[in-house]
Amino acid sequence: MRFWGKIKIEDRITTDVTLEDKDFLNALSAICDRLDLSKPIICAKHHAEIKSFRRTVFYADDFVETVDFDTLEIEIIGKSKKKKI
């Protein structure tokens, strides 16, 4: 699967990265590494959103450390395949 991670400030994409991975958690970790971010707290809501909508949003409150952006959005892009994540 292809994942697109984007940092937004006031609904504008300031930084983004795309990568291939088979697993959401691995992709999230790699995206955070590439964007030089700490890992966010992952809730059941994030898993449900990525499965249902192929997209989830992490807010500044989802990070333990202070961040200088409004949201980190993770989206699965490309062909829609009916595989479990």
Phi and psi in degrees as a GROMACS rama.xvg file:
@    title "Ramachandran Plot"
@    xaxis  label "Phi"
@    yaxis  label "Psi"
@TYPE xy
-106.775  126.383  ARG-2
-110.908  141.077  PHE-3
-120.183  117.822  TRP-4
-107.579  131.299  GLY-5
-137.64  135.853  LYS-6
-96.1746  130.762  ILE-7
-122.848  141.259  LYS-8
-127.514  122.218  ILE-9
49.4575  48.871  GLU-10
63.3089  20.0348  ASP-11
-116.222  132.537  ARG-12
-72.9578  122.145  ILE-13
-101.757  -32.5822  THR-14
-148.193  143.375  THR-15
-147.322  162.778  ASP-16
-152.687  144.501  VAL-17
-122.912  148.273  THR-18
-157.573  162.386  LEU-19
-100.743  136.351  GLU-20
-162.979  161.564  ASP-21
-95.5491  -14.9411  LYS-22
-129.25  136.818  ASP-23
-60.4616  -45.519  PHE-24
-65.8888  -40.3626  LEU-25
-64.1264  -41.7575  ASN-26
-64.3012  -43.809  ALA-27
-60.8291  -43.4978  LEU-28
-62.3125  -44.1617  SER-29
-66.081  -39.21  ALA-30
-63.6064  -45.0934  ILE-31
-62.4558  -39.5338  CYS-32
-62.8023  -46.3515  ASP-33
-65.7671  -32.7579  ARG-34
-91.9566  3.89652  LEU-35
57.0718  50.5094  ASP-36
-117.519  154.089  LEU-37
-73.5614  160.893  SER-38
-76.0055  136.101  LYS-39
-78.436  165.883  PRO-40
-77.4276  124.992  ILE-41
-100.904  122.216  ILE-42
-107.198  168.896  CYS-43
-58.8878  -31.5129  ALA-44
-58.6737  -40.8267  LYS-45
-66.7654  -41.9752  HIS-46
-63.8538  -43.2544  HIS-47
-63.774  -42.5016  ALA-48
-65.425  -42.489  GLU-49
-67.5259  -34.9283  ILE-50
-71.6771  -42.9542  LYS-51
-81.9926  -41.8799  SER-52
-115.214  -3.47547  PHE-53
61.2109  27.2046  ARG-54
-160.88  141.796  ARG-55
-146.445  158.248  THR-56
-125.283  132.128  VAL-57
-108.145  126.918  PHE-58
-94.4039  167.674  TYR-59
-55.9598  -32.9454  ALA-60
-68.1651  -17.0087  ASP-61
-80.3652  -5.03422  ASP-62
-106.241  140.156  PHE-63
-71.487  -43.3075  VAL-64
-82.5204  157.493  GLU-65
-71.1445  134.743  THR-66
-120.032  157.648  VAL-67
-107.547  34.6477  ASP-68
-141.06  170.322  PHE-69
-87.5902  -47.0309  ASP-70
-143.515  153.163  THR-71
-116.473  116.227  LEU-72
-107.034  134.842  GLU-73
-118.097  128.066  ILE-74
-134.468  140.585  GLU-75
-89.459  122.96  ILE-76
-114.464  162.083  ILE-77
101.602  -161.631  GLY-78
-63.9984  141.138  LYS-79
-83.7429  117.36  SER-80
-117.442  141.219  LYS-81
-88.3531  72.8347  LYS-82
-120.129  147.871  LYS-83
-77.2133  141.269  LYS-84
